[in-house]
Amino acid sequence: MPERKNSEARIRANNKYAAKAYDRINIAVPKGRKAELQAHAEQRGESLNGFIGRAIEEQVKRDNCKEK
C-alpha cells in the first residue's frame, strides 16, 4: 500500500475547509477537450481551474459592460 502524504485528520480538515469556503461547479466537456484546455492553461502558467475561473470572470465583465 502506498504511503499517504497527508494524515486522515489533515484530509478531513482540508475537506471541511473546502466545504465551508468554496462552492463546487461540475462541468462536462466533450472527450479530448479537457486535455486541450489543460494544455492551453499550462502554456499560460495557470491551472485548469484558474483558467476556467478567469474565463468566467472576463465574460461576466464583458456582459456587464454591454448592459450599461
Rosetta constraint file for C-alpha pairs under 8 A:
AtomPair CA 6 CA 10 HARMONIC 5.95 0.50
AtomPair CA 6 CA 11 HARMONIC 6.46 0.50
AtomPair CA 7 CA 11 HARMONIC 6.32 0.50
AtomPair CA 8 CA 12 HARMONIC 6.18 0.50
AtomPair CA 9 CA 13 HARMONIC 6.11 0.50
AtomPair CA 10 CA 14 HARMONIC 6.09 0.50
AtomPair CA 11 CA 15 HARMONIC 6.13 0.50
AtomPair CA 12 CA 16 HARMONIC 6.06 0.50
AtomPair CA 13 CA 17 HARMONIC 6.20 0.50
AtomPair CA 14 CA 18 HARMONIC 6.11 0.50
AtomPair CA 15 CA 19 HARMONIC 6.11 0.50
AtomPair CA 16 CA 20 HARMONIC 6.37 0.50
AtomPair CA 17 CA 21 HARMONIC 5.96 0.50
AtomPair CA 18 CA 22 HARMONIC 5.51 0.50
AtomPair CA 19 CA 23 HARMONIC 7.24 0.50
AtomPair CA 29 CA 33 HARMONIC 6.14 0.50
AtomPair CA 29 CA 34 HARMONIC 6.66 0.50
AtomPair CA 30 CA 34 HARMONIC 7.68 0.50
AtomPair CA 32 CA 36 HARMONIC 6.63 0.50
AtomPair CA 33 CA 37 HARMONIC 6.14 0.50
AtomPair CA 34 CA 38 HARMONIC 6.07 0.50
AtomPair CA 35 CA 39 HARMONIC 6.13 0.50
AtomPair CA 36 CA 40 HARMONIC 6.27 0.50
AtomPair CA 37 CA 41 HARMONIC 6.18 0.50
AtomPair CA 37 CA 48 HARMONIC 6.94 0.50
AtomPair CA 38 CA 42 HARMONIC 6.07 0.50
AtomPair CA 38 CA 47 HARMONIC 7.30 0.50
AtomPair CA 38 CA 48 HARMONIC 5.36 0.50
AtomPair CA 39 CA 43 HARMONIC 6.16 0.50
AtomPair CA 40 CA 44 HARMONIC 6.77 0.50
AtomPair CA 41 CA 45 HARMONIC 6.35 0.50
AtomPair CA 41 CA 46 HARMONIC 4.96 0.50
AtomPair CA 41 CA 47 HARMONIC 5.91 0.50
AtomPair CA 41 CA 48 HARMONIC 5.67 0.50
AtomPair CA 41 CA 51 HARMONIC 5.78 0.50
AtomPair CA 42 CA 46 HARMONIC 5.35 0.50
AtomPair CA 42 CA 47 HARMONIC 6.44 0.50
AtomPair CA 42 CA 48 HARMONIC 7.66 0.50
AtomPair CA 46 CA 50 HARMONIC 5.86 0.50
AtomPair CA 46 CA 51 HARMONIC 5.98 0.50
AtomPair CA 47 CA 51 HARMONIC 6.12 0.50
AtomPair CA 48 CA 52 HARMONIC 6.18 0.50
AtomPair CA 49 CA 53 HARMONIC 6.07 0.50
AtomPair CA 50 CA 54 HARMONIC 6.06 0.50
AtomPair CA 51 CA 55 HARMONIC 6.10 0.50
AtomPair CA 52 CA 56 HARMONIC 6.20 0.50
AtomPair CA 53 CA 57 HARMONIC 6.25 0.50
AtomPair CA 54 CA 58 HARMONIC 6.13 0.50
AtomPair CA 55 CA 59 HARMONIC 6.22 0.50
AtomPair CA 56 CA 60 HARMONIC 6.18 0.50
AtomPair CA 57 CA 61 HARMONIC 6.25 0.50
AtomPair CA 58 CA 62 HARMONIC 6.27 0.50
AtomPair CA 59 CA 63 HARMONIC 6.07 0.50
AtomPair CA 60 CA 64 HARMONIC 6.10 0.50
AtomPair CA 61 CA 65 HARMONIC 6.24 0.50
AtomPair CA 62 CA 66 HARMONIC 6.38 0.50
AtomPair CA 63 CA 67 HARMONIC 6.49 0.50
AtomPair CA 64 CA 68 HARMONIC 6.71 0.50
